[in-house]
Amino acid sequence: MSADNAAVSGTDQLQTLVQESHREYDQIQKEMKEIDVLIRQSTSEVEKLAQRNTQIANRVRQMEMNIDTLPREDIKEIYAGAHEAQMRLFMMRSQLEQFQNRQQNLERQSQRLLRIVELSKTIIPSDAAGRHPSGAPGSQSDIVRVIEAQENERQRLARQIHDGPAQSLTNLILQAEICERLFDTDPVQARAELGNLKTAVSGTFQKIRDFILTLRPMMLDDLGLMPTLKQYVQDFEEKSKLTANFTIVGHETRLPSYTEVTLFRMVQELLNNVQVHAHATHVQVTLDFEDTHVVVSVEDDGSGFDATELQSITQQRRGLGLATIHERAEMLGGKVQIESRIGRGTKVRIELPIAQQ
Protein backbone atom coordinates (compact mmCIF):
# COMPACT_ATOMS: atom_id res chain seq x y z
CA MET A 1 0.00 0.00 0.00
CA SER A 2 1.37 3.42 -0.99
CA ALA A 3 1.79 6.24 1.49
CA ASP A 4 -1.09 8.18 -0.17
CA ASN A 5 -3.42 5.17 0.03
CA ALA A 6 -2.47 4.61 3.65
CA ALA A 7 -3.21 8.25 4.42
CA VAL A 8 -6.61 8.05 2.71
CA SER A 9 -7.40 4.83 4.60
CA GLY A 10 -6.49 6.51 7.88
CA THR A 11 -8.72 9.44 6.97
CA ASP A 12 -11.64 7.12 6.22
CA GLN A 13 -11.20 5.49 9.62
CA LEU A 14 -11.21 8.87 11.32
CA GLN A 15 -14.33 9.93 9.42
CA THR A 16 -16.06 6.71 10.45
CA LEU A 17 -15.06 7.35 14.05
CA VAL A 18 -16.47 10.87 13.85
CA GLN A 19 -19.76 9.65 12.37
CA GLU A 20 -20.11 7.05 15.11
CA SER A 21 -19.26 9.69 17.70
CA HIS A 22 -21.98 11.95 16.29
CA ARG A 23 -24.58 9.20 16.57
CA GLU A 24 -23.54 8.26 20.08
CA TYR A 25 -23.49 11.92 21.10
CA ASP A 26 -27.08 12.41 19.88
CA GLN A 27 -28.20 9.30 21.77
CA ILE A 28 -26.52 10.50 24.95
CA GLN A 29 -28.17 13.92 24.62
CA LYS A 30 -31.56 12.23 24.38
CA GLU A 31 -30.88 10.11 27.46
CA MET A 32 -29.61 13.15 29.36
CA LYS A 33 -32.93 14.93 28.74
CA GLU A 34 -34.78 11.92 30.15
CA ILE A 35 -32.48 11.77 33.16
CA ASP A 36 -32.98 15.49 33.73
CA VAL A 37 -36.76 14.97 33.97
CA LEU A 38 -36.28 12.11 36.43
CA ILE A 39 -33.91 14.21 38.54
CA ARG A 40 -36.40 17.06 38.75
CA GLN A 41 -39.18 14.66 39.74
CA SER A 42 -37.00 12.91 42.32
CA THR A 43 -35.77 16.22 43.74
CA SER A 44 -39.34 17.39 44.22
CA GLU A 45 -40.24 14.11 45.93
CA VAL A 46 -37.19 14.31 48.20
CA GLU A 47 -38.15 17.82 49.26
CA LYS A 48 -41.68 16.68 50.10
CA LEU A 49 -40.41 13.69 52.06
CA ALA A 50 -37.88 15.85 53.89
CA GLN A 51 -40.66 18.21 54.98
CA ARG A 52 -42.76 15.26 56.10
CA ASN A 53 -39.80 13.88 58.07
CA THR A 54 -39.39 17.24 59.80
CA GLN A 55 -43.06 17.23 60.77
CA ILE A 56 -42.84 13.66 62.05
CA ALA A 57 -39.65 14.47 63.97
CA ASN A 58 -41.47 17.33 65.70
CA ARG A 59 -44.31 14.98 66.50
CA VAL A 60 -41.87 12.47 67.97
CA ARG A 61 -40.30 15.17 70.15
CA GLN A 62 -43.72 16.22 71.42
CA MET A 63 -44.58 12.60 72.10
CA GLU A 64 -41.36 12.05 74.04
CA MET A 65 -42.18 15.07 76.22
CA ASN A 66 -45.54 13.48 77.11
CA ILE A 67 -44.62 9.84 76.75
CA ASP A 68 -46.01 8.91 80.17
CA THR A 69 -49.52 10.03 79.23
CA LEU A 70 -49.81 8.39 75.81
CA PRO A 71 -51.12 4.88 75.12
CA ARG A 72 -48.53 2.30 74.17
CA GLU A 73 -50.17 1.68 70.80
CA ASP A 74 -49.99 5.37 69.88
CA ILE A 75 -46.30 5.43 70.77
CA LYS A 76 -45.60 2.39 68.60
CA GLU A 77 -47.60 3.89 65.74
CA ILE A 78 -45.69 7.18 65.88
CA TYR A 79 -42.30 5.44 65.97
CA ALA A 80 -43.31 3.13 63.11
CA GLY A 81 -44.46 6.09 61.04
CA ALA A 82 -41.20 7.92 61.71
CA HIS A 83 -39.16 4.87 60.71
CA GLU A 84 -41.17 4.40 57.52
CA ALA A 85 -40.79 8.07 56.58
CA GLN A 86 -37.03 7.92 57.17
CA MET A 87 -36.70 4.79 55.03
CA ARG A 88 -38.72 6.32 52.18
CA LEU A 89 -36.58 9.46 52.31
CA PHE A 90 -33.38 7.38 52.36
CA MET A 91 -34.50 5.31 49.37
CA MET A 92 -35.58 8.37 47.39
CA ARG A 93 -32.30 10.14 48.11
CA SER A 94 -30.41 7.03 46.98
CA GLN A 95 -32.44 6.97 43.78
CA LEU A 96 -31.78 10.67 43.20
CA GLU A 97 -28.06 10.11 43.77
CA GLN A 98 -28.07 7.29 41.21
CA PHE A 99 -29.75 9.55 38.66
CA GLN A 100 -27.24 12.32 39.36
CA ASN A 101 -24.29 9.92 39.04
CA ARG A 102 -25.71 8.67 35.75
CA GLN A 103 -26.12 12.25 34.58
CA GLN A 104 -22.49 13.02 35.46
CA ASN A 105 -21.28 9.91 33.61
CA LEU A 106 -23.33 10.84 30.56
CA GLU A 107 -21.98 14.37 30.71
CA ARG A 108 -18.40 13.06 30.77
CA GLN A 109 -19.12 10.77 27.81
CA SER A 110 -20.79 13.64 25.98
CA GLN A 111 -17.82 15.96 26.51
CA ARG A 112 -15.39 13.24 25.44
CA LEU A 113 -17.32 12.61 22.21
CA LEU A 114 -17.62 16.31 21.57
CA ARG A 115 -13.86 16.72 21.93
CA ILE A 116 -13.29 13.92 19.43
CA VAL A 117 -15.58 15.63 16.94
CA GLU A 118 -13.94 19.03 17.48
CA LEU A 119 -10.44 17.57 17.22
CA SER A 120 -11.37 15.80 14.01
CA LYS A 121 -11.99 19.17 12.37
CA THR A 122 -8.30 20.00 12.72
CA ILE A 123 -6.89 16.52 12.11
CA ILE A 124 -8.96 15.08 9.26
CA PRO A 125 -7.29 16.18 5.99
CA SER A 126 -9.07 18.70 3.81
CA ASP A 127 -7.68 17.36 0.50
CA ALA A 128 -7.60 13.96 -1.20
CA ALA A 129 -3.94 13.42 -0.42
CA GLY A 130 -4.79 12.87 3.20
CA ARG A 131 -2.87 15.79 4.62
CA HIS A 132 -3.58 18.73 6.87
CA PRO A 133 -4.15 22.10 5.24
CA SER A 134 -0.72 22.96 6.61
CA GLY A 135 0.77 20.05 4.71
CA ALA A 136 1.56 17.80 7.67
CA PRO A 137 0.06 14.30 7.68
CA GLY A 138 -2.78 13.74 10.13
CA SER A 139 -2.00 11.49 13.05
CA GLN A 140 -4.58 9.63 15.11
CA SER A 141 -2.00 9.40 17.89
CA ASP A 142 -2.34 13.19 18.29
CA ILE A 143 -6.01 12.70 19.15
CA VAL A 144 -5.14 10.02 21.68
CA ARG A 145 -2.44 12.17 23.29
CA VAL A 146 -4.72 15.18 23.60
CA ILE A 147 -7.60 13.16 25.01
CA GLU A 148 -5.30 11.37 27.46
CA ALA A 149 -3.90 14.70 28.61
CA GLN A 150 -7.39 16.09 29.09
CA GLU A 151 -8.55 13.02 30.99
CA ASN A 152 -5.48 13.16 33.23
CA GLU A 153 -6.30 16.79 33.92
CA ARG A 154 -9.89 15.85 34.77
CA GLN A 155 -8.67 13.20 37.20
CA ARG A 156 -6.37 15.71 38.86
CA LEU A 157 -9.19 18.21 39.19
CA ALA A 158 -11.50 15.55 40.58
CA ARG A 159 -8.95 14.74 43.28
CA GLN A 160 -8.55 18.43 44.10
CA ILE A 161 -12.31 18.91 44.35
CA HIS A 162 -12.67 15.82 46.52
CA ASP A 163 -9.87 16.84 48.88
CA GLY A 164 -10.78 20.53 48.91
CA PRO A 165 -14.26 21.97 48.31
CA ALA A 166 -16.12 18.65 48.64
CA GLN A 167 -14.52 17.88 52.00
CA SER A 168 -15.17 21.43 53.21
CA LEU A 169 -18.84 21.22 52.23
CA THR A 170 -19.16 17.90 54.04
CA ASN A 171 -17.79 19.52 57.17
CA LEU A 172 -20.29 22.37 56.79
CA ILE A 173 -23.16 19.89 56.71
CA LEU A 174 -21.91 18.22 59.88
CA GLN A 175 -21.55 21.58 61.63
CA ALA A 176 -25.07 22.55 60.58
CA GLU A 177 -26.44 19.31 62.03
CA ILE A 178 -24.62 19.98 65.30
CA CYS A 179 -26.19 23.45 65.49
CA GLU A 180 -29.62 21.99 64.80
CA ARG A 181 -29.31 19.49 67.64
CA LEU A 182 -27.98 22.07 70.10
CA PHE A 183 -30.84 24.54 69.64
CA ASP A 184 -33.17 22.54 71.92
CA THR A 185 -30.62 21.54 74.53
CA ASP A 186 -28.02 24.32 74.71
CA PRO A 187 -28.92 27.58 72.90
CA VAL A 188 -25.74 29.32 74.08
CA GLN A 189 -23.51 26.64 72.61
CA ALA A 190 -25.68 26.61 69.49
CA ARG A 191 -24.98 30.31 68.94
CA ALA A 192 -21.26 29.67 69.38
CA GLU A 193 -21.41 26.84 66.84
CA LEU A 194 -23.27 29.14 64.43
CA GLY A 195 -20.36 31.56 64.69
CA ASN A 196 -17.96 28.74 63.85
CA LEU A 197 -20.21 27.71 60.98
CA LYS A 198 -20.22 31.25 59.58
CA THR A 199 -16.42 31.34 59.69
CA ALA A 200 -16.21 27.93 58.02
CA VAL A 201 -18.63 29.01 55.26
CA SER A 202 -16.51 32.10 54.58
CA GLY A 203 -13.35 29.99 54.39
CA THR A 204 -14.99 27.46 52.10
CA PHE A 205 -16.25 30.22 49.82
CA GLN A 206 -12.72 31.59 49.52
CA LYS A 207 -11.35 28.11 48.72
CA ILE A 208 -13.94 27.62 46.00
CA ARG A 209 -13.22 31.08 44.61
CA ASP A 210 -9.49 30.33 44.51
CA PHE A 211 -10.21 26.97 42.89
CA ILE A 212 -12.30 28.61 40.15
CA LEU A 213 -9.59 31.20 39.52
CA THR A 214 -7.05 28.40 39.23
CA LEU A 215 -9.22 26.57 36.71
CA ARG A 216 -9.71 29.54 34.42
CA PRO A 217 -8.69 33.09 35.36
CA MET A 218 -11.20 35.37 33.66
CA MET A 219 -8.56 38.04 33.15
CA LEU A 220 -6.72 35.69 30.78
CA ASP A 221 -9.50 36.19 28.23
CA ASP A 222 -10.05 39.86 29.07
CA LEU A 223 -6.51 41.21 29.47
CA GLY A 224 -4.16 38.58 28.05
CA LEU A 225 -1.24 36.47 29.18
CA MET A 226 1.10 39.11 30.65
CA PRO A 227 -1.21 40.63 33.32
CA THR A 228 -2.62 37.20 34.15
CA LEU A 229 0.83 35.71 34.77
CA LYS A 230 1.86 38.76 36.76
CA GLN A 231 -1.15 38.42 39.06
CA TYR A 232 -0.74 34.65 39.32
CA VAL A 233 2.93 34.96 40.33
CA GLN A 234 1.97 37.52 42.99
CA ASP A 235 -0.72 35.21 44.36
CA PHE A 236 1.73 32.30 44.25
CA GLU A 237 4.27 34.27 46.29
CA GLU A 238 1.66 35.12 48.92
CA LYS A 239 0.37 31.56 49.29
CA SER A 240 3.65 29.63 48.96
CA LYS A 241 5.74 32.02 51.10
CA LEU A 242 8.47 31.79 48.45
CA THR A 243 10.05 34.85 46.86
CA ALA A 244 8.60 34.97 43.34
CA ASN A 245 9.42 37.58 40.69
CA PHE A 246 7.86 38.18 37.29
CA THR A 247 9.66 39.96 34.43
CA ILE A 248 8.43 40.84 30.96
CA VAL A 249 10.81 41.41 28.02
CA GLY A 250 9.86 42.87 24.66
CA HIS A 251 6.57 44.29 23.45
CA GLU A 252 3.50 42.41 24.62
CA THR A 253 1.49 40.80 21.83
CA ARG A 254 -1.91 39.17 22.20
CA LEU A 255 -1.61 35.55 21.16
CA PRO A 256 -4.26 33.08 20.04
CA SER A 257 -6.39 31.99 22.98
CA TYR A 258 -5.16 28.38 22.92
CA THR A 259 -1.53 29.56 22.97
CA GLU A 260 -2.09 31.84 25.95
CA VAL A 261 -3.96 29.11 27.82
CA THR A 262 -1.23 26.57 27.06
CA LEU A 263 1.55 28.85 28.31
CA PHE A 264 -0.42 29.75 31.42
CA ARG A 265 -1.04 26.07 32.23
CA MET A 266 2.64 25.29 31.75
CA VAL A 267 3.73 28.05 34.14
CA GLN A 268 1.03 26.94 36.56
CA GLU A 269 2.38 23.37 36.50
CA LEU A 270 6.00 24.45 36.83
CA LEU A 271 5.31 26.73 39.80
CA ASN A 272 3.43 23.91 41.47
CA ASN A 273 6.49 21.69 40.95
CA VAL A 274 8.70 24.37 42.50
CA GLN A 275 6.48 24.61 45.56
CA VAL A 276 6.04 20.87 46.07
CA HIS A 277 9.29 19.30 44.88
CA ALA A 278 12.11 21.82 44.44
CA HIS A 279 12.69 22.90 48.07
CA ALA A 280 13.40 26.37 46.68
CA THR A 281 13.36 29.79 48.32
CA HIS A 282 13.18 31.89 45.14
CA VAL A 283 11.63 31.50 41.71
CA GLN A 284 11.89 33.78 38.67
CA VAL A 285 9.27 33.77 35.89
CA THR A 286 10.17 35.60 32.67
CA LEU A 287 7.89 36.26 29.69
CA ASP A 288 9.82 37.28 26.56
CA PHE A 289 8.08 38.41 23.36
CA GLU A 290 10.54 37.97 20.48
CA ASP A 291 9.92 38.70 16.80
CA THR A 292 8.82 35.21 15.83
CA HIS A 293 8.54 33.43 19.19
CA VAL A 294 7.23 33.88 22.68
CA VAL A 295 9.45 32.46 25.42
CA VAL A 296 8.51 31.67 29.00
CA SER A 297 11.15 30.60 31.49
CA VAL A 298 10.76 29.46 35.09
CA GLU A 299 13.96 29.33 37.16
CA ASP A 300 14.30 28.30 40.81
CA ASP A 301 17.14 27.94 43.31
CA GLY A 302 15.96 24.57 44.58
CA SER A 303 17.55 21.16 44.91
CA GLY A 304 17.69 20.48 41.17
CA PHE A 305 18.47 17.11 39.59
CA ASP A 306 21.00 15.42 37.33
CA ALA A 307 20.40 16.67 33.79
CA THR A 308 21.72 13.39 32.35
CA GLU A 309 18.73 11.65 33.92
CA LEU A 310 16.25 14.09 32.40
CA GLN A 311 14.77 11.56 29.98
CA SER A 312 14.03 9.03 32.72
CA ILE A 313 12.63 11.77 34.96
CA THR A 314 10.34 12.92 32.16
CA GLN A 315 9.08 9.41 31.55
CA GLN A 316 8.94 8.03 35.09
CA ARG A 317 7.77 11.09 37.03
CA ARG A 318 4.86 12.18 34.84
CA GLY A 319 3.23 13.53 37.97
CA LEU A 320 5.65 16.45 37.74
CA GLY A 321 4.03 17.40 34.43
CA LEU A 322 7.30 17.50 32.43
CA ALA A 323 6.11 14.98 29.85
CA THR A 324 2.83 16.81 29.37
CA ILE A 325 4.64 20.13 28.96
CA HIS A 326 6.92 18.61 26.31
CA GLU A 327 3.95 17.12 24.43
CA ARG A 328 1.94 20.33 24.46
CA ALA A 329 4.89 22.37 23.24
CA GLU A 330 5.62 19.92 20.42
CA MET A 331 1.99 19.92 19.29
CA LEU A 332 2.16 23.72 18.92
CA GLY A 333 5.46 23.57 17.03
CA GLY A 334 7.53 24.68 20.00
CA LYS A 335 10.23 23.22 22.20
CA VAL A 336 11.20 22.90 25.85
CA GLN A 337 14.71 23.15 27.28
CA ILE A 338 15.49 22.06 30.83
CA GLU A 339 18.72 22.93 32.62
CA SER A 340 19.39 21.58 36.09
CA ARG A 341 22.18 20.53 38.42
CA ILE A 342 21.93 18.88 41.79
CA GLY A 343 21.94 21.58 44.43
CA ARG A 344 21.95 24.39 41.83
CA GLY A 345 18.28 24.70 40.95
CA THR A 346 16.37 24.21 37.72
CA LYS A 347 15.51 26.36 34.71
CA VAL A 348 12.76 25.42 32.27
CA ARG A 349 12.57 27.40 29.02
CA ILE A 350 9.47 27.07 26.82
CA GLU A 351 9.51 28.51 23.31
CA LEU A 352 6.43 28.67 21.07
CA PRO A 353 6.23 30.24 17.60
CA ILE A 354 4.15 33.37 17.06
CA ALA A 355 4.15 33.75 13.28
CA GLN A 356 2.65 30.37 12.40
CA GLN A 357 0.01 30.49 15.12
N, C-alpha and C positions, 0 to 999 in steps of 0.2 A: 504493500500500500504506500502511495506517495505521500509526501508531507502535506500537500494540499488536500488530498482525500482524507487523510487523518484529521486535519483541522476541521474540514466540513463535517466529518463524523462526530467529532467532539462537540461541534456547534449544535448538531441535531440532538445530541443527548442533552445538552443544556436546555435547548428549547423544549424538549419533552419534559424535563424536570420542571421548567417554569410553568408549563401548561398544567401539569399535575398539581403543582403548588397553588396555582390559581383556583383549581377545582376544590382542593382541600381547604383553602382559605375561605371560599364562599360557604362551604359546608359548616365550617367552624363558626363563621359569623351567624349563620342561621341558628346553630345550637346555642350560641351565646345569648341571642335574643330570647330563646326559650328559657334558658337558665336565669336570665335577668327577671323575667316574669315570676318564676318560682321563688327567687330571692325576695322580691317585693312582697309576695304573698306570705312567705315564711316570716319575714321581718314583722309584718303586721300582726301575724298570729303570735309571735314571741312577745310583742309589746302587750297584747291583750292578756296573755297568760302571765306575764310579769306583773301587770296591774292586779290580776286576780290573786296571785301569790301574795302580793303586798296586803290586800284586803284580808286574806285568810290568815296571814301572819299576825295582823292586828287582832283578829278574832281570837287567835290562839293565846296572844298575850292577855287579852281581857279574860279569857277563860281561866288562865293560870292564876290570875289575881283573885278569882272567885271559885277556884276549883273545889273548895269544900262544900259549896252550896249547889253544885250541879250534879245531875244524875250521871251515873257511870256510863250509861249508853250514850248520852250526849257528848261526854268527853271522848269516848271511842270514835264517835262519828266525826267529831271535829278533827281529831288527829288523823283519821283515815282520809278525810277530805284534803287536809294539808299535804299528806304524803302523796296522794294521787295528783294534786296540782303541781307539786314539785317534780314528780316523775314526768308529767306531760310537758312541763317547761323544759326539763333536761333533754327529753327526746326531741322536742322541736328545735332547741338550740343546736343539738347535734346534727339534725337534718339541715339546718341553716348553714352550719359550718361546712358540711359536706358540699352543699351547693356553692358556697363561696370558694372552697378549695378547687372545685371543678371549674369554676369561672376563672380563677387565677391560672390554672393549668391551660385552659383554652386560650387565655390571653397570651400566655407565653408562646404557645404553639402558633397563634396568629401572628405575633410579632416576628417569630423566627421565619415563618413563611413569607411574610411581607419583606423581610430583609433579603431573602433569597431572590424574590422578584425584583426588588430595587437594585440589588447587586448585578443581576443579570443584564440590566440595561447598560451597564458600563463594561461588562465582560463579554457578552455575546457579540460576535463580529458584525459589523454593519455591511460588509461586502462579501462576495461569493468566495473570496480567497480564505475566509476564515480568520481574519485578523481584526484587531482593534482599529478604530479610526486613526489612532496614533501610529499604527503600523506594527505594534507589538502583538504577538500571538496571545490569544486568550488562554487562560489557565484556570482549570477548575480548582486546582489547589489553592489559588488565591481566595476563592469563595470559602473554602474550608478553613483557611487560616483566619480570615476575617471573622467568620462565625464563631470559631473556637475562641478567638480573643474576646469577642463580645460576650460569649457565654461565661468565660472565666471572670470577666468583669461583673456580670450579673451575680455569680456566686459570691464574689468578694463583697458586693454591695449587700447581698442577702445576709451574709455573716455580720456585717457592720450594723445592719438594721436590727438583727436579732440580738446582738450584744449591746446595742446602744438604745435607740428609741423604743424598741419593743420591750426590752427589759425595764426601762424607766416607766413605761405606761403600765406594765404589770404591777410595779411597785405602787403606782398611783391608785390603782384599783384596790389593792390591799389596804392602803392607808385610808381610802374612802370607806371601806367596810369597817375598819376599826373605829372611825369617827361615828358611823351609824350606830354601832353597838354601844358606844360610850354615852350617847345622848340620853338614854334612859337611866343609866346607872351613875355616871359621873360627868355632869355637864361642864365642870371646870376643866377636867382633863380633855373632854371633847373639844373645847375651844382651843386648847393648846395644840391638839392634834390637827385641828383645822389650820392653825398657823403653819405647822410643819408641812401640811398638804399644799398650802398656797406657795410656800417656798419651793417645794418639790416640783409643782406645776411650772413655776417660772423657770427653774433649771432645765426641766425637760423641754420646754418651749425653745430655750436657747440652744439646746443640743440639736433639736430638729431643724432649727433655723441654720445652724452651722452645717448640718448634714446636707441640707438643700443647697446651700452656697457651694459646698464642696462638689456636689453632683454637677451643677451647672451654674456658674456665676453669671447673673444676668448682664453684668457690665461687660462681659466678653462679647456679647452680641451688640451692645449699645456703643461701647467706647473702643473696643479692640483689645489686642493682645498686650500691648505695653502697659496701660493703666491697670489691667486686670492682674498681670504678673506682679506689678509693683505692690498692689494692695495685698495680694496673696502672700508675698514674701514678708510684708509687714505683719500680717496676721500669724504667719508661721513663726516669726521671731517671738511674738508675744506668747504664743501657746507652747512652743518648744523650749523657751528660755535659752536658745542658742543665739549667737550674734549672726544676723542674716542681712546681707547687703544686696541691693539690686542696682545694676548699672545698665544704661542704654547707650549704644554707640550707633552713629549714623542717623539718617532721617527716617522717622517712623513711616511705614507704609502699611495700609490695611491689606491683609491677605485674605484669600478665600476662607470661608468659614471653617471648612474641614481642616485646613492647614493650621489655623489659629487654635482650634480645639485640640488637634493632635499635639502641637507644641505645648499647650497648657497642660495636657494630661501627662506628657513626658516629664515636665518640670515637677508637676505634682508628685509623680511616682518617685523621682530622684530625691526630692526633698524628704519624702517619707522614708526612703532608704537611709538618708543621712541621719534622720532623727532616731530611727530604730536600730540601725546596724553599724553606723560609722564611728560612734563614740567621739563625735566631733564637738568642737566648741565654736567654730565659725564656718559659715558657708557663704559663698559668693555666687550670685546668679547674674549672668550677663546676657543681654539681648542685643545682637549686632545685625543691623540692616545693611547688607552689602548690595552691590549693583545687581547681581544676579542670584544672590542667595540670602537667606536669613539664617543666622547662627545663634543658637542658644547654648550656653555652657553653664554647668553647675560644678563648682569646685569646693571641696571641704578639706579641713585639716585633720581628718579622722585617722583611724587605724590603717586604712588602705588594705591592699592585697597584692599578691604577686602577679604582675601583668602577664607572665608566661602561662599562668593558669587561667587566663581570662576566658578561653573557649570553654573549659570545663565548668567554670563558674556560671557562664551564660546558659549552658545547657542544664546543669544540675540544680542551680538555685533560681529557678524560674520565678519563685516567689518574690525575688528582688525586682522583677520586672525588666531586667536587662534584655532578655530574649524578645519580649514584646516590643520594647523600644526599638531594637534593631529591625524587627519585622515591619513595624509601622513606618520607620524611616525609609526602608528599602522600597516599600509599596508606593511611597510618594516620590521616589527617585532621589532620595537623600542618602546620607551616610552618618554613622555614629563612630566617634573615636573615644576610646577610654584609656586614660593614663593613670597609673596607680603604682605606688610602692608601699611596701609594708612599713607602717609607722610614719608615712609621709603624705597621707591623704589620697584623695581621688579626684580626678577631673574628667567629666563627661562632656564631650562636645558634639552637638547635634546640628547638622547642616542640611537644610532643605532648599531646593531651587525655588526662585520666585518667578522667573520668566515663563517657564513651561507650566506653571500652575494655571 
